[in-house]
């Protein structure tokens, strides 16, 4: 079951890069449901998918829902190991460690 979630996440990234935002959103939402069920709602894998979904929502100008997903990811990452937090924070659109840039 997790393997299918990974495939959906990868397909979501491809669809996002192709500009197929509705398909990308669908893939990330399905992946999110799978990883939450498999790993639980506080796992860093959930945060990764929330970041991806948030990026799609930003591209769709759905700022309120994008913010909700990104905040969810940040809350998960603040509880997780430092290495996971740093790696995912660098993926946030417009984010720069230390607040510079």
Order of alpha helices (4+ residues) and beta strands (2+ residues): alpha-alpha-alpha-alpha-alpha
